[in-house]
Amino acid sequence: MVSVDACSTERRTRAYLDAIASVTDQPVRTLINTHHHGDHTFGNCLFEGATIVAHERCREEMLAFGPPGQRPFWTEVDWGELELTPPFLTFTSQIRVWVDDLACDVRHVGAPAHTTNDSIVWVPERSLLFAGDLLFRGGTPFLLMGSVSGAIGVLEELKQLPATTIVPGHGGVSGPELIDEVLGYLRFVLAAARSAADAGLSPLDAARELDLERRAVMRGAKKHGLRLERDASLALRGLQTLGIRLERLESSALKIAKWLNSRPEIETVLHPALPDCPGHDLWKRDFTGSASVFSFVFGPGVAAAEVPAFVDNLTLFRKGFSWGGTASLAMIYPNLRRPNRDFEGRLVRLNIGLEEPDDLIADLSRALNGLGTG
């Protein structure tokens, strides 16, 4: 087994390893770091026994940055128990890794792009490209530690690979069209910066002058007309059943919220349609229905340290932030505070999906009954 990158925290990396274990009994024997950033490398230490492979500059940058810890440029993070574990098999240009008889070419891109040490993993037999953070899908490319012009050159070279499937560093699996999308954005930024510099504008004034809405419309009309057409068709089709789905989501969420409200482990259920919820009067005044997202707070009998295990023990609820979708989700907020309330790591937020509510209640019940037994 080969893994391309680790995760940023102990919790996320262990969840990733659990996901791997759910599809194979083979251990990860090789871990490839596409670049040095902590959201791809901080979890390296949890891949016990794996050979960690990366470009030599990736190792240098990891050692220079140091272990996971609080920094002024991000909010407080629960890193868990992690140790700095840099790659110990490094290369200067490229190296080939084998998965049984499947060749995986790990190549340094040769120029500053996302960082100074970006590598790709190209699997020619599968036309599969792991692009690392050279590509973002559904997010803004981050190039503060690299080069916009360098990234444009690197992506132009990636277009020469006959990739049919691309795994970006952030966002869902895509096809080769993602390269053009990111290239278009980078060229737009570079052209705007040059124009602003020629006009003597400050960076802030240059940003204010950008017509992002017009760019989005023009880009869609020019390059992705058929895709926008399909998206519009799907949206229209979804609107036909929107009312039915919202009714089902509201009904299921209320049923589960009321059930949680009856459990002795729960101190508060934060669902505005419940009469004892703070803000219920405002909800009653301004709304005629409720949604599928709500939170609950464990009582003092449940330690904050038990809450992550509770979420881990859920089987029907996935972990994530895509609130309002059709799948049920659960997420903890260990550092959530409000002006008049510190939840002390005991708050869990749920999104109730289209699954049978009784099945979801049974899942929650199993996890609640398991508190304090692990």
C-alpha positions as CSV (number, residue, x, y, z in Angstrom):
1,M,0.0,0.0,0.0
2,V,1.2,3.5,-0.9
3,S,-0.4,6.6,0.6
4,V,0.0,10.0,-1.1
5,D,0.3,12.5,1.8
6,A,-0.9,12.4,5.4
7,C,-3.2,14.7,7.2
8,S,-2.8,17.7,9.5
9,T,-3.9,16.4,12.9
10,E,-3.8,13.2,14.8
11,R,-7.6,12.8,14.7
12,R,-7.8,13.4,10.9
13,T,-4.8,11.1,10.2
14,R,-6.2,8.3,12.3
15,A,-9.6,8.6,10.5
16,Y,-7.7,8.5,7.2
17,L,-5.9,5.3,8.3
18,D,-9.2,3.8,9.5
19,A,-10.6,4.5,6.0
20,I,-7.7,2.7,4.4
21,A,-8.1,-0.2,6.8
22,S,-11.8,-0.5,5.8
23,V,-10.8,-1.4,2.2
24,T,-7.6,-3.4,2.7
25,D,-5.8,-5.4,5.3
26,Q,-2.5,-4.4,3.9
27,P,-0.4,-1.8,5.9
28,V,0.8,1.4,4.3
29,R,4.4,0.6,3.5
30,T,5.3,3.8,1.6
31,L,4.1,7.3,2.3
32,I,4.8,10.0,-0.3
33,N,4.7,13.7,0.7
34,T,3.9,15.9,-2.3
35,H,5.3,19.0,-0.4
36,H,6.2,20.2,3.1
37,H,3.0,21.9,4.2
38,G,1.6,20.5,7.5
39,D,-1.8,19.6,6.2
40,H,0.0,17.0,4.1
41,T,2.8,16.0,6.5
42,F,2.1,16.6,10.2
43,G,0.5,13.1,10.4
44,N,3.6,11.3,9.0
45,C,4.5,10.0,12.4
46,L,1.3,7.8,12.6
47,F,2.3,5.8,9.5
48,E,4.3,3.3,11.6
49,G,6.9,1.4,9.6
50,A,6.3,3.2,6.4
51,T,9.1,4.5,4.2
52,I,8.5,8.3,3.8
53,V,9.5,9.6,0.4
54,A,9.7,13.2,-0.8
55,H,11.9,15.7,-2.6
56,E,15.0,16.7,-0.7
57,R,13.8,20.3,-0.3
58,C,10.6,19.0,1.3
59,R,12.6,17.5,4.1
60,E,14.6,20.7,4.5
61,E,11.4,22.9,4.7
62,M,9.8,20.5,7.2
63,L,12.8,20.7,9.5
64,A,12.9,24.5,9.1
65,F,9.2,24.9,10.0
66,G,9.3,22.6,13.0
67,P,6.6,20.4,14.6
68,P,2.9,21.1,14.7
69,G,2.0,24.1,17.0
70,Q,0.1,27.2,17.2
71,R,1.0,30.0,14.8
72,P,-0.3,33.6,14.4
73,F,-1.8,32.9,11.0
74,W,-4.3,30.2,12.0
75,T,-6.8,29.8,14.8
76,E,-6.3,27.4,17.7
77,V,-6.0,23.8,16.5
78,D,-6.2,20.5,18.4
79,W,-3.2,18.8,16.8
80,G,-3.2,15.8,19.1
81,E,0.0,13.8,19.9
82,L,2.2,14.4,16.8
83,E,5.9,14.4,16.3
84,L,7.8,16.0,13.5
85,T,8.7,13.1,11.1
86,P,10.3,14.3,7.9
87,P,10.9,12.0,4.9
88,F,14.0,9.9,5.1
89,L,14.2,8.7,1.5
90,T,14.6,11.8,-0.7
91,F,15.3,12.5,-4.3
92,T,16.4,15.4,-6.5
93,S,14.4,14.9,-9.7
94,Q,12.3,11.8,-9.7
95,I,11.9,8.3,-8.2
96,R,9.7,5.3,-9.2
97,V,7.7,3.6,-6.5
98,W,6.1,0.2,-7.2
99,V,2.7,-1.1,-5.9
100,D,3.0,-4.7,-6.9
101,D,3.4,-4.4,-10.7
102,L,2.0,-0.9,-10.9
103,A,4.6,1.8,-11.5
104,C,4.1,5.2,-9.7
105,D,6.4,8.0,-10.9
106,V,7.1,10.6,-8.2
107,R,8.5,13.7,-10.0
108,H,9.6,17.1,-8.7
109,V,8.0,19.7,-10.9
110,G,11.3,21.6,-11.4
111,A,10.3,25.1,-10.5
112,P,8.6,27.1,-7.6
113,A,4.8,26.7,-8.0
114,H,2.7,26.1,-4.9
115,T,5.9,25.8,-2.9
116,T,9.6,25.2,-3.8
117,N,9.3,21.5,-3.3
118,D,6.2,20.3,-5.1
119,S,6.1,16.8,-6.5
120,I,3.4,14.9,-8.5
121,V,2.7,11.2,-8.5
122,W,1.9,10.0,-12.0
123,V,0.5,6.5,-12.6
124,P,0.8,6.0,-16.4
125,E,-0.9,2.6,-16.5
126,R,-4.0,4.1,-14.9
127,S,-3.8,7.6,-16.5
128,L,-4.0,8.8,-12.9
129,L,-2.3,12.0,-11.6
130,F,-2.0,13.0,-7.9
131,A,-1.3,16.7,-8.3
132,G,-0.8,17.7,-4.6
133,D,-1.6,21.4,-4.0
134,L,-0.7,22.4,-7.6
135,L,-4.4,22.0,-8.1
136,F,-7.4,23.0,-6.0
137,R,-10.9,22.1,-6.9
138,G,-13.6,24.4,-5.4
139,G,-11.0,26.5,-3.6
140,T,-8.6,29.4,-4.2
141,P,-5.0,28.3,-5.2
142,F,-2.5,29.2,-2.5
143,L,0.9,30.4,-3.9
144,L,2.4,32.6,-1.2
145,M,5.3,30.2,-0.8
146,G,5.8,29.6,-4.5
147,S,5.3,31.5,-7.7
148,V,2.2,32.4,-9.8
149,S,4.2,32.5,-13.1
150,G,6.1,29.3,-12.0
151,A,2.8,27.6,-11.3
152,I,1.5,28.5,-14.7
153,G,4.5,27.0,-16.4
154,V,4.2,23.8,-14.3
155,L,0.5,23.4,-15.1
156,E,1.2,23.9,-18.8
157,E,3.6,20.9,-18.5
158,L,1.1,18.8,-16.6
159,K,-1.4,19.3,-19.5
160,Q,1.0,17.2,-21.6
161,L,0.3,14.1,-19.4
162,P,-2.5,12.0,-20.8
163,A,-4.3,12.1,-17.4
164,T,-8.0,11.1,-17.3
165,T,-8.3,11.2,-13.5
166,I,-6.8,13.9,-11.4
167,V,-6.6,13.9,-7.6
168,P,-6.0,17.5,-6.4
169,G,-4.5,18.5,-3.1
170,H,-7.9,20.0,-2.0
171,G,-11.3,19.2,-3.4
172,G,-12.9,16.2,-5.1
173,V,-11.5,14.0,-7.8
174,S,-11.6,15.6,-11.2
175,G,-10.7,15.3,-14.8
176,P,-8.1,17.1,-16.9
177,E,-10.4,20.1,-17.3
178,L,-9.4,21.2,-13.8
179,I,-5.9,22.2,-15.0
180,D,-7.5,24.7,-17.5
181,E,-9.7,26.0,-14.7
182,V,-6.8,26.7,-12.4
183,L,-4.7,28.1,-15.2
184,G,-7.4,30.5,-16.2
185,Y,-7.6,31.8,-12.6
186,L,-3.8,32.2,-12.3
187,R,-3.6,34.1,-15.6
188,F,-6.4,36.3,-14.5
189,V,-4.6,37.1,-11.2
190,L,-1.3,37.7,-12.9
191,A,-2.8,40.0,-15.6
192,A,-4.7,41.9,-12.9
193,A,-1.6,42.4,-10.9
194,R,0.4,43.7,-13.8
195,S,-2.4,46.0,-14.8
196,A,-2.7,47.4,-11.3
197,A,1.1,47.8,-11.0
198,D,1.1,49.8,-14.3
199,A,-1.7,52.0,-12.9
200,G,0.1,52.6,-9.6
201,L,-2.6,50.9,-7.6
202,S,-2.0,49.5,-4.1
203,P,-2.7,45.7,-3.7
204,L,-5.9,46.6,-1.8
205,D,-7.2,49.0,-4.4
206,A,-6.3,46.5,-7.1
207,A,-8.4,43.9,-5.4
208,R,-11.3,46.3,-5.1
209,E,-11.1,47.0,-8.8
210,L,-11.5,43.3,-9.8
211,D,-14.8,42.3,-11.4
212,L,-14.9,38.8,-10.2
213,E,-18.6,38.3,-11.1
214,R,-18.1,39.3,-14.7
215,R,-15.0,36.9,-14.9
216,A,-17.0,34.0,-13.6
217,V,-19.9,34.6,-16.1
218,M,-17.5,35.1,-19.0
219,R,-15.4,32.0,-18.1
220,G,-18.5,29.9,-17.9
221,A,-20.0,31.2,-21.1
222,K,-16.8,30.8,-23.0
223,K,-15.3,27.6,-21.7
224,H,-17.9,25.6,-19.8
225,G,-21.2,26.3,-21.6
226,L,-22.2,22.7,-21.8
227,R,-21.2,22.1,-18.2
228,L,-23.2,25.1,-17.0
229,E,-26.1,23.7,-19.1
230,R,-25.9,20.3,-17.3
231,D,-25.6,22.1,-13.9
232,A,-28.7,24.1,-14.7
233,S,-30.5,21.0,-15.7
234,L,-29.6,19.2,-12.5
235,A,-30.6,22.2,-10.5
236,L,-34.0,22.4,-12.2
237,R,-34.6,18.7,-11.7
238,G,-33.7,19.1,-8.0
239,L,-36.1,21.9,-7.6
240,Q,-39.0,19.7,-8.6
241,T,-38.5,17.6,-5.4
242,L,-37.1,20.3,-3.1
243,G,-40.3,20.8,-1.1
244,I,-40.7,17.1,-0.5
245,R,-37.0,16.8,0.6
246,L,-37.2,19.8,2.9
247,E,-40.3,18.5,4.6
248,R,-38.6,15.1,5.2
249,L,-35.4,16.7,6.5
250,E,-37.4,19.0,8.9
251,S,-39.5,16.1,10.2
252,S,-36.5,13.8,10.7
253,A,-34.4,16.5,12.4
254,L,-37.2,17.4,14.8
255,K,-37.8,13.7,15.7
256,I,-34.2,13.2,16.4
257,A,-33.8,16.5,18.3
258,K,-36.8,15.6,20.5
259,W,-35.3,12.1,21.2
260,L,-31.9,13.6,22.1
261,N,-33.7,16.0,24.4
262,S,-35.0,13.1,26.4
263,R,-31.6,11.5,26.9
264,P,-30.0,11.9,30.3
265,E,-26.5,12.4,28.8
266,I,-27.7,15.6,27.0
267,E,-27.8,18.9,28.7
268,T,-29.2,21.1,25.9
269,V,-30.4,20.5,22.3
270,L,-29.9,23.7,20.3
271,H,-32.8,23.3,17.8
272,P,-34.8,26.6,17.5
273,A,-38.1,24.7,17.0
274,L,-37.9,23.2,20.5
275,P,-39.7,25.4,23.0
276,D,-36.8,25.3,25.6
277,C,-34.2,26.3,23.0
278,P,-32.7,29.8,23.4
279,G,-34.0,31.9,20.6
280,H,-37.2,29.8,20.1
281,D,-39.3,33.0,20.4
282,L,-37.4,34.7,17.6
283,W,-37.7,31.5,15.4
284,K,-41.4,31.3,16.1
285,R,-41.9,35.0,15.1
286,D,-39.8,34.9,11.9
287,F,-40.0,31.3,10.5
288,T,-42.6,28.8,9.5
289,G,-40.3,25.8,9.4
290,S,-36.9,24.5,10.5
291,A,-33.9,22.9,8.8
292,S,-31.9,19.8,9.2
293,V,-28.9,21.3,11.0
294,F,-28.8,21.6,14.8
295,S,-26.5,21.0,17.8
296,F,-26.6,19.4,21.2
297,V,-24.4,19.8,24.3
298,F,-23.4,16.9,26.5
299,G,-24.1,17.4,30.2
300,P,-21.3,17.6,32.9
301,G,-21.4,13.9,33.3
302,V,-19.7,13.4,30.0
303,A,-16.1,14.6,29.8
304,A,-15.0,16.6,26.8
305,A,-12.4,13.9,26.1
306,E,-15.2,11.4,25.5
307,V,-16.9,13.4,22.8
308,P,-14.5,12.6,19.9
309,A,-15.0,8.9,20.7
310,F,-18.7,9.3,20.6
311,V,-18.5,10.7,17.1
312,D,-16.1,8.0,16.0
313,N,-18.5,5.3,17.2
314,L,-21.3,6.6,14.9
315,T,-21.7,4.4,11.8
316,L,-24.4,6.1,9.8
317,F,-23.2,9.7,10.4
318,R,-20.3,10.7,8.3
319,K,-17.8,13.4,9.4
320,G,-17.8,16.6,7.5
321,F,-18.9,20.2,7.0
322,S,-21.2,19.9,3.9
323,W,-24.2,21.0,6.0
324,G,-27.6,20.8,4.3
325,G,-26.9,17.9,2.0
326,T,-28.7,14.5,1.8
327,A,-26.3,12.6,4.0
328,S,-26.2,12.7,7.8
329,L,-23.1,14.3,9.2
330,A,-21.6,14.8,12.7
331,M,-18.8,17.2,13.8
332,I,-17.4,18.3,17.1
333,Y,-16.3,21.8,17.8
334,P,-13.8,21.5,20.7
335,N,-12.9,25.2,20.9
336,L,-16.3,26.7,20.2
337,R,-17.1,29.6,22.5
338,R,-20.0,32.1,22.6
339,P,-20.0,35.5,24.4
340,N,-22.0,34.1,27.3
341,R,-21.2,30.4,27.0
342,D,-18.1,28.2,26.8
343,F,-19.2,24.7,25.7
344,E,-16.0,23.2,27.0
345,G,-15.6,20.8,24.1
346,R,-19.0,19.1,24.7
347,L,-20.9,20.4,21.6
348,V,-21.7,18.2,18.7
349,R,-23.3,19.5,15.5
350,L,-25.5,17.3,13.3
351,N,-26.8,17.5,9.8
352,I,-29.8,15.1,9.4
353,G,-30.0,13.6,6.0
354,L,-32.6,11.4,4.1
355,E,-31.8,8.2,6.0
356,E,-34.5,6.6,8.0
357,P,-34.7,8.7,11.3
358,D,-35.2,5.5,13.4
359,D,-32.0,4.1,12.0
360,L,-30.2,7.4,12.9
361,I,-31.7,7.3,16.4
362,A,-30.5,3.7,16.8
363,D,-27.0,4.8,15.7
364,L,-26.9,7.7,18.1
365,S,-28.2,5.4,20.9
366,R,-25.4,2.9,20.4
367,A,-22.8,5.6,20.5
368,L,-24.4,7.2,23.6
369,N,-24.6,3.8,25.4
370,G,-20.9,3.3,24.6
371,L,-19.8,6.4,26.5
372,G,-17.5,5.6,29.3
373,T,-17.0,2.0,28.2
374,G,-13.9,2.5,26.1
